[in-house]
Amino acid sequence: MRKVLVIFMIGGFAVACGVVPRSSHPPAVTGGNENPAQAVENSSSPSVEEDTATSDQSSSNTAIAVSSLDEAKASLIQAYRDWKGTPYLLGGTSQEGVDCSRFVNIVLDDYFGIDVPTNTKEQLNVGSKIRRAAVRTGDLVFFKTGRKTLHVGIAVNSGEFLHASTSSGVMISKLGKSYWRNRFLAARRVL
């Protein structure tokens, strides 16, 4: 419990310091009528706000955790806005093209100040292992997409994740979609 409290306090401090993306990755240009957050907010998956509304705990530790999760979700939505539609490119490291593990590395580094490996297999060893049912905002989610192929993304909330897909580039997908549900491998908590 003490370890969790320390992590939340550090997360709260980082949020209070205004963690923002570095200018080395400029925001992507989007159309004026697009509202990328709307797709996430209008989804049927549970949101942090809904999770909070069902909790009657009034301790300050809970308030710190909820605030940190809200901030993490906002940062992930901003990362989505900045990178939306960036094409998938194996070994890519920029908005010209990026692969899934490098995208996770960039988002965690630029938006949260967390350094993780750039290889999916190595990312499977960071943070702490969590159950599929316990996935929350900021958790890494892993999938076995082929006999020797792995895929990784970052949970935006318990029902969706942000990732660089091979077919559509950077996007938000639903964890419950049969393709992802049937290929789920593991989840790791890094935030």
N, C-alpha and C positions, 0 to 999 in steps of 0.2 A: 504494500500500500504506500509506503514511504517513497519507493522508487517512482511509482505512478504520479504521486503528488509533485515530486521534483521535476518530472518530465512536463507536467502541465504548467508548473510555474515557469520553467524555461520557455515553453511555448508561448505563454502569456507575455513574457518579457520580450521575446522576439517579435510578437505581434505589436506590442506597444511601441517598439522601436521603429515600426513602419517598414517591415520587410517588403520590398518591391522588386520586380524583375530588373535585372541589369540591362543597361542600354545596349549591350552587345547583341541582344536579340530584339530588334525593333518589332513593334506590334504589326500584325498583318493588316492589310487594308481590307475593310469589309464594306459591303453595300450599306447605304444610309438606312434602308428599311429593315435591315436584319437586326434581330435581337437574340443573340445566341443563348443568353441566359433564360429566355422565355421557354425554350424547348425543355430545359432542365426543370424550370419552376413549374411548368404545366404538366410534367410527367406524373404518372400514377404511383411512382415509387415513393416511399416515405422520405421525408426531408428532416433535416436537423430540427427545424422549428416544430414539426409534428412530434418528433421524439421528445423534445423539451416539454411540450404541452402536456404530455402524459405523465411527466415526472413531478411529484409533489415534494421532492427533496429540496430543502432550503439552505443547505450548508454552502459555505463560500467555496469549498472545493468543487462542488457541482457547478456553480456559477462560472468558475474559471474554466472548467472542462467544456461547458456549453459555449462559452465565449470563444475559446480556442477552436472548437469545431466549426462555429459560424465563420470565423476568420479563415480557417483552412478551406472551407467550401468557397468562400468569396475569392480566395487566391486561386483555387483550381478553376473557377469560372473565368477568372481573368486570363489564366494560362490558356484556356480553351479559346477565348476571344482572340488572344494574340497569335495562336498557332493553328486555328481552325483551317482545315483543308490543306495544310502542308502535306505534300505527297510523301508516301513511304519510300525510303531509299535505304537499302541495307548498308550500314556503316555511315549513313548521313548524319550530320551534326548541326544543320542549319535549317532555315525556313525554305531553302531550296529543296530539301529532302531530309528526312530523319527516320531512323528505325525505332522500334518500340522501346528497347532498353535504353538507348541514348536519350530518347524523349523523356522517359521517366527520370533519368539522371539530370537532365537539364531543368525540368520542372522542379524537382526537389532541391536542386542547388540554387537556382535563380529566384524561386518564389518562397522557399522555406529555409535556405541556408544549410541544407543537409546534403552531405556528400555520400553518394552511393556508387558502387561499381557501374561500369557501362555495359556489362555483360549480364544477360538474363539469368544464367546459371549461378553467377556470383551474387546477384541480387536476391536469389532465393535464400541466401544465408544471412541477410541483414535483418535487423529488428527482431521482433519476437513472433513466433508462430501463433496464429489465431484460427479459430474455427470459421468455417464458411458463414454460419449463421451470425457470427459476431462482427462481420465486416462493417466498417464505418468510414466516414470521410477521412481520406488521407492514407488508407491502408493500400498496400501493394497487392494486386490480385494477379495470379499466374494461371496460365492455361497451357495444356499440352495440345498443340494444334497439328502435330504430325508425329511420325514415329520418333524423330530426333529433333523436333522443332518445338520451342517454347515461345510464349507470348506473355507480355506483362503490361499492366495498366495501373492507374491510380483510382481508387474508389472516390467518387464525388459525393456519394451518400451510400446508404446501404443497398440501393437498387441500381446504381449506374456507375460506370467507370470511364475515365478519360484515357485515351490511348492513341497510338499511331497504327492504324490498321493498314494491312497490305493492300486492301481493295479501295479504301476511301481516304486514306491519309489520316490526319489528326481529327478525331471525332469523339463523341460521347455515345456509348452503347449501353444497353440494358443487360445486367448480369443474369436476369431471368430468361433472356432469349435462349431458345433451345440450343443454338450453336455454342454459346458460351457456357451455359449450364452443363452441357454434356462434356465439355472439355476442361472444366475447372480443375486445377491441380492443387493450389495452395494459396494462402493469404498471409502476409507479414505486416506487422504494425511497426511503422518507422516514425510516426508523429506522436 
